[in-house]
Amino acid sequence: MPTPSSASSPISATLMPDVDAAFDHRGDHLGDHRLDPNAPDHRRSLPEAHRTIDVSHSTVGGRPWWRRMLGFAGPGFMVSVGYMDPGNWGTDLAGGSKFGYALLWVILASNLMAIFLQTLCARLGVVTGRDLAQCCRDYYKKPTAIALWILCEIAIIACDLAEVVGAAVALNLLFDIPLVWGVLITGFDVLLLLTLINFGFRKLEAIVLALVGTIAACFAYNIFLSKPDISAMVGGALVPSMPNTEALLVSLGILGATVMPHNLYLHSSIVQTRRHGLDTAGKRDAIKYNTIDTVVALGSAFFVNAAILVLAAAVFHKQGIVVEELGQAHELLKPALGGAAATCFAVALLASGQSSTITGTLAGQIVMEGFLRIRIKPWLRRLITRSLAIIPALIVISASGGKNTVQLLVISQVVLSMQLPFAIFPLMTVTSSKERMGGFANPLWAKVVGYAICIVIAGLNAYLLYDNIGPIWLGVIAFAMLAFALWVHFIYKSRPTNAHAPVA
């Protein structure tokens, strides 16, 4: 994995190139059209919602700050659902039931990393008028951009698999619907919800916010009933510990479930639904309010995310029970906290699955459009991206018979963690470029913090691979990455393009 100090190496030239030189030879010059409200659809991110919410009046002086804030509020909460989706449930239930409160610090650290990275995504979208997928396509050579797209699609499939399975389990718990039918229902009802985007992006945000509120209310009730050990909670959150190697696997799952790769692409896009001023002052205000929105939303998501682990620690770990199934957790809550608590657990799981599939499908659309620049009908794009999750989910559930759902969710989130460096290194590269970001480029402290996060995540993933597949296979993977980087850097030649030709 490239590091800032390896900027002159072939690998760093592949994943961390001189973005200006790479950009110039691509032929798709950003110019002023990148923030042009009349730009053609293929240059817009999420074109059906692009700059559809007028917040220009929100930056006018004389209005209370909270009124100005409300104009920009929404994208942060759309992103926050990814931090409390069924994948988080799997990792948090496993962590809490096996290790008690010991891994709460992992959730806190992951959440702080997420807040930092998501604010960079918001800044990227506001300043450049491009989402992260579009930037990767523009800034990197074609083979690198294609590789990044494939890796991102793998991450989205892994995430969607967890979301669809979680929602299907919730339907089974609440209405005794077979898991296979639950997968189909969950996969396609989200397409109906996404049609609301045609009536305004605010309506979609309102639905997601209502679902997030439902999750929070359900867990607040269950935490009240479970009476957790407050001192142990504080110790687990503030004192880092790693009980054993299995705890490292769960911790990486928590990291992958919290800092999701596709959420970075999503956030850089949906901040562009606001129609704010395009001058320096307008962008500065948009960045400020989007940052507040992100901190508040992800701060709230932390308490929901932590509540899942706390509930597992207070109820299951206390009795020496290791939770292997979402249904098992539901059944064990009945004698421990009562039937209402078990129902709240299932309702929250359903709300979590539904909200996260909405944002996951949007992220899939954004990634596909940004990397491939395809122009097909929105409903067809969403059907394609939704099918990429439904089909693997059906295969997995049919093969496993719906067993070991928690372990399945943990593995899916570890896959996310493995893909994460391939999103955060490009994010840091682009947002640190003064040529692309101007006066909004990352200052030195942000570069230090950002690249430190990148190196820590990449290092932990490499250690996990070493521990699980051994040095030989890890060496094979490293050799393949190096060979690819050398080929792209020294051998691959970009074909010249006409900067003014229409995009196919």
SVG drawing of the C-alpha trace seen along z (x, -y; Angstrom):
<svg xmlns="http://www.w3.org/2000/svg" viewBox="-46 -41 57 66">
<polyline fill="none" stroke="black" stroke-width="0.4" points="0.0,0.0 1.4,-3.4 2.5,-5.9 3.2,-9.6 6.9,-8.9 6.9,-6.6 5.7,-9.3 8.4,-8.6 7.8,-4.9 5.7,-3.2 3.0,-2.2 2.6,-5.7 2.6,-7.0 -0.3,-4.7 -2.4,-5.4 -0.9,-8.8 0.1,-10.4 1.0,-13.9 -2.7,-14.7 -2.0,-17.8 0.1,-16.0 -2.3,-13.0 -5.2,-15.3 -3.7,-17.3 -3.1,-14.3 -6.5,-12.8 -8.2,-15.4 -11.3,-15.9 -10.3,-19.3 -12.3,-20.4 -12.3,-24.1 -15.3,-26.2 -17.9,-23.6 -17.3,-21.6 -19.4,-24.0 -21.6,-25.1 -25.3,-24.5 -26.0,-24.1 -23.4,-21.5 -24.5,-18.3 -25.7,-15.3 -22.6,-13.3 -20.6,-16.0 -22.9,-16.1 -22.9,-13.8 -26.4,-12.3 -27.8,-14.5 -31.5,-14.0 -30.9,-15.7 -27.9,-17.9 -28.3,-21.4 -32.1,-20.9 -32.3,-22.3 -31.9,-26.0 -29.9,-27.1 -28.5,-30.4 -30.9,-32.2 -29.5,-30.3 -26.2,-32.1 -27.8,-35.6 -27.0,-37.5 -29.7,-38.2 -31.1,-34.7 -30.5,-32.7 -27.6,-30.3 -29.9,-27.3 -32.1,-28.3 -29.0,-28.6 -27.9,-25.2 -31.2,-23.5 -30.8,-24.4 -27.7,-22.3 -28.7,-19.5 -29.4,-16.2 -26.4,-14.7 -24.6,-13.9 -27.6,-11.9 -27.9,-10.2 -24.3,-9.1 -24.8,-8.2 -27.1,-5.3 -24.0,-3.4 -22.6,-3.6 -25.5,-1.8 -26.4,0.7 -26.7,4.5 -23.0,4.9 -22.4,2.9 -24.8,5.1 -22.9,8.2 -19.5,6.8 -20.9,5.1 -22.9,8.1 -19.8,10.3 -17.5,7.9 -19.9,7.2 -20.9,10.8 -17.3,12.2 -15.3,9.4 -17.7,7.3 -17.0,3.6 -13.3,4.0 -13.7,3.0 -15.8,-0.2 -12.6,-2.2 -12.5,-0.7 -15.9,-2.1 -14.9,-5.5 -11.6,-5.6 -13.4,-4.4 -16.0,-7.1 -13.5,-9.8 -11.7,-8.6 -15.0,-8.5 -15.8,-12.1 -12.5,-13.3 -12.7,-11.5 -16.3,-12.4 -15.7,-16.1 -13.0,-15.8 -15.5,-14.2 -18.0,-17.1 -15.2,-19.6 -14.3,-17.8 -17.8,-17.8 -18.5,-21.5 -15.2,-22.9 -14.7,-20.9 -18.3,-20.0 -17.1,-16.4 -17.6,-13.3 -14.7,-11.0 -15.5,-8.5 -15.4,-11.3 -12.1,-12.6 -10.5,-9.1 -11.6,-8.8 -10.2,-12.2 -7.0,-12.1 -5.7,-8.5 -4.7,-6.5 -7.4,-4.3 -6.2,-0.9 -5.9,-2.4 -9.3,-4.0 -10.8,-0.6 -9.0,1.2 -10.4,-1.3 -13.9,-0.9 -13.8,2.9 -12.5,2.7 -15.3,0.3 -17.9,2.5 -16.7,5.4 -17.0,3.2 -20.5,2.2 -21.6,5.8 -20.2,6.8 -21.9,3.9 -25.2,4.5 -25.0,8.2 -25.0,7.3 -27.8,4.8 -30.1,7.2 -29.4,10.1 -30.0,8.0 -33.3,6.7 -34.4,10.1 -33.7,11.5 -35.8,8.7 -38.7,9.5 -38.4,13.1 -38.3,12.2 -41.3,9.8 -43.6,11.5 -42.1,15.0 -41.3,14.3 -38.8,16.9 -35.4,15.4 -35.3,15.8 -38.5,13.9 -37.2,11.4 -34.2,10.8 -36.4,10.2 -38.7,7.9 -35.8,5.9 -34.1,5.7 -36.9,4.3 -38.9,2.2 -36.0,-0.1 -36.4,-0.9 -39.9,-2.2 -38.5,-4.4 -35.9,-5.7 -38.6,-6.9 -39.2,-9.7 -36.1,-11.3 -38.2,-12.4 -40.4,-14.4 -37.4,-16.1 -34.3,-14.9 -35.6,-16.4 -38.4,-13.8 -35.8,-11.0 -33.8,-12.6 -36.9,-12.9 -37.6,-9.1 -34.0,-8.2 -34.0,-10.6 -37.3,-9.0 -35.7,-5.5 -32.6,-6.7 -34.8,-8.1 -36.6,-4.8 -33.3,-2.9 -32.2,-5.4 -35.5,-5.2 -35.5,-1.4 -32.0,-1.1 -32.5,-3.9 -35.3,-1.8 -33.3,1.4 -30.2,-0.2 -32.5,-1.6 -33.7,1.9 -30.3,3.6 -28.7,1.4 -25.1,1.6 -22.1,1.1 -21.2,-2.6 -17.7,-2.4 -16.9,0.6 -18.3,-1.4 -16.1,-4.4 -13.1,-2.1 -13.8,-0.3 -14.2,-3.5 -11.1,-5.3 -8.6,-2.5 -7.4,-0.6 -7.1,3.1 -7.0,6.1 -7.8,9.4 -6.6,11.7 -6.2,12.3 -9.9,12.9 -10.6,9.6 -8.4,8.0 -10.6,9.6 -13.7,8.3 -12.0,4.9 -11.2,4.7 -14.8,5.7 -15.9,2.8 -13.5,0.5 -14.8,1.7 -18.4,1.4 -17.8,-2.2 -15.6,-3.8 -17.3,-2.4 -15.6,-3.0 -18.8,-3.7 -19.9,-6.3 -17.0,-8.4 -18.2,-8.4 -21.8,-9.0 -21.0,-12.0 -18.9,-13.8 -21.9,-13.5 -25.0,-14.3 -23.6,-17.5 -24.0,-18.8 -27.8,-18.5 -27.6,-22.0 -27.6,-25.1 -25.3,-27.5 -23.2,-30.3 -20.3,-29.3 -18.0,-32.1 -15.4,-31.6 -17.7,-32.9 -20.5,-30.6 -18.3,-27.6 -16.8,-28.5 -20.2,-28.7 -21.3,-25.4 -18.2,-23.7 -18.8,-25.1 -22.4,-24.0 -21.8,-20.6 -19.0,-20.0 -21.4,-20.8 -24.0,-18.5 -21.4,-15.7 -20.1,-16.0 -23.7,-16.1 -24.9,-13.2 -21.9,-10.9 -21.7,-11.8 -25.3,-10.6 -24.4,-7.4 -21.6,-6.7 -24.1,-6.4 -26.4,-4.1 -23.4,-2.0 -21.9,-1.8 -25.4,-0.9 -25.4,2.3 -22.1,3.4 -23.2,2.2 -26.4,4.2 -24.6,7.3 -22.0,6.8 -24.7,6.1 -27.0,8.9 -25.1,11.7 -21.4,11.4 -22.6,11.1 -24.2,14.6 -21.3,16.0 -23.3,16.3 -21.6,15.8 -24.1,14.6 -23.8,16.3 -27.2,15.4 -29.2,12.2 -32.3,14.4 -30.5,15.9 -30.0,12.3 -33.7,11.6 -34.7,14.8 -32.3,14.3 -33.6,10.8 -37.1,12.1 -36.3,13.8 -33.6,11.2 -35.5,7.9 -39.0,8.9 -40.9,9.3 -41.1,5.6 -37.3,5.3 -37.0,8.2 -39.6,6.5 -37.7,3.2 -34.5,5.1 -36.2,6.5 -37.9,3.2 -34.5,1.4 -32.9,4.0 -35.5,3.6 -35.2,-0.2 -31.4,0.2 -31.6,2.5 -34.1,0.3 -32.3,-3.0 -28.8,-1.6 -30.1,0.1 -31.4,-3.3 -28.0,-5.0 -26.1,-1.9 -28.1,-1.8 -27.5,-5.5 -23.8,-5.0 -23.7,-2.2 -25.3,-4.5 -22.8,-7.3 -19.9,-4.9 -21.1,-3.4 -21.8,-6.8 -18.6,-8.4 -16.2,-5.7 -17.8,-4.5 -19.7,-7.7 -22.6,-5.7 -25.9,-7.4 -28.9,-5.1 -32.3,-5.7 -32.0,-6.1 -34.4,-3.3 -32.4,-0.9 -29.1,-2.0 -30.6,-1.4 -32.0,2.0 -28.5,3.0 -26.9,1.9 -29.6,3.5 -29.2,6.8 -25.5,6.9 -26.5,7.2 -29.6,9.4 -28.0,12.2 -25.0,12.8 -27.4,12.6 -29.7,15.2 -26.8,17.5 -25.3,17.1 -28.6,17.6 -29.5,20.6 -26.1,22.2 -26.0,21.5 -29.7,21.9 -29.6,18.6 -27.1,19.9 -24.1,18.1 -25.5,14.7 -23.3,12.8 -20.2,14.4 -21.3,13.7 -21.8,10.0 -18.4,9.8 -16.6,11.3 -18.5,8.9 -17.3,5.9 -13.7,7.2 -13.9,7.2 -15.0,3.5 -12.0,2.8 -9.7,4.4 -11.1,2.1 -10.9,-1.0 -7.3,-2.0 -8.1,-2.1 -10.7,-4.9 -8.9,-6.9 -5.5,-7.3 -7.1,-8.8 -9.3,-11.0 -6.2,-12.4 -4.4,-12.8 -7.1,-14.9 -8.1,-17.0 -4.4,-17.8 -3.9,-19.2 -3.8,-23.0 -4.3,-23.0 -7.6,-21.2 -8.8,-22.6 -7.2,-26.0 -7.3,-27.7 -9.4,-24.8 -6.7,-22.2 -5.7,-20.2 -3.4,-22.1 -0.3,-20.4 -2.0,-19.1 -4.8,-17.5 -2.3,-15.8 -0.5,-14.4 -3.6,-13.1 -5.1,-11.9 -2.1,-9.9 -1.6,-8.6 -5.1,-7.2 -4.4,-5.7 -1.2,-4.0 -2.7,-2.6 -5.7,-1.1 -3.4,0.3 -1.0,1.7 -3.7,3.4 -5.2,5.0 -1.7,6.3 -1.2,7.7 -4.6,9.4 -3.8,10.9 -0.4,12.1 -2.0,13.7 -4.7,15.5 -3.1,16.4 0.5,16.5 3.6,14.7 3.7,16.5 0.2,15.5 0.7,12.0 3.9,11.8 2.0,12.9 -0.6,10.2 2.1,7.6 4.0,8.8 0.8,8.6 0.2,5.0 3.8,4.0 3.6,5.6 0.4,3.8 1.9,0.5 5.0,0.9 3.0,1.7 0.8,-1.3 3.7,-3.6 6.2,-2.5 4.5,-0.6 0.9,-1.6 0.4,-4.5 -2.7,-6.6 -4.4,-7.2 -4.7,-10.9 -8.2,-12.3 -9.8,-15.4 -10.6,-17.7 -13.6,-19.1 -15.1,-15.9 -18.4,-14.8 -18.1,-12.0 -19.4,-8.6"/>
</svg>
